[in-house]
Every structure is written in structure tokens, then in C-alpha cells.
Amino acid sequence: MCELAAEFYEDFFKKNEVVRPHPYTDTPLIEFDNEDENIPEVTLNELIETIHA
């Protein structure tokens, strides 16, 4: 198993152009079920109650 990984990385780093995707910016787009729903407005008191709960 270790030799397989070692061979993979040897070949990987021999390439002229290595693409290393960024974990946050290069992730595939997420399709949410509720993306068309509006986010309801809250009052400051509701927000404070939620934070303290």
C-alpha cells in the first residue's frame, strides 16, 4: 500500500503542471432544495434570544 502511494506521488510530482484544487473555492456548486425561499426577517430581541439559548 505504501509503495502504491509512493509511486503515485512520484509520478504526480514529475508532471510539469500540477493542479492542486483549493478545498473551499474549487468545490462543486451545491444545489439547495430551498434556494428560492426568502430568509425571514428577525428582530434584534429574537436574535439575542436565539444566541443565548
Secondary structure as UniProt FT lines:
FT   HELIX           2..14
FT   TURN            23..26
FT   TURN            33..36
FT   HELIX           44..52
//
